[in-house]
Amino acid sequence: MPRSTVPRAQLVGTGRFSPERVLTNAELEAMVETSDEWIRSRTGIRERRIADSGTGAADMGAAAARRALEEAGLAPEELDMILLSTATPDRLLPSTACDVQALLGASNAAAYDFA
């Protein structure tokens, strides 16, 4: 069987970003009628991270992407494609991936959001 001549995708670096501000279940207890035990037993959630005002999904995505690029030893211009999935886009259009592309300066990359 002949080998494929289609280029293959490769994952060469990973990155993550978590906002510094933490909102615990105990803090939620003071805001709404709930308890840490109720939340944990139903969701497993102990805390959640809250982004600063003015920090959007694209900002957080770009921060994570910079870490991935550093780990991979790549420059943004070397990217071929940016794929991004978020349940909380900054807006509907343009896609958050396009905003990440611009923030990184990844001028050679196609950029797509997917669900």
Secondary structure, DSSP 4 states (H G I P E B T S, - for coil): -PPP-SPPP----------SEEEEHHHHHHHSS--HHHHHHHH---EEEEPPTT--HHHHHHHHHHHHHHHHT--GGG-SEEEE--SS-S-SSS-HHHHHHHHHT-TT-EEEE--
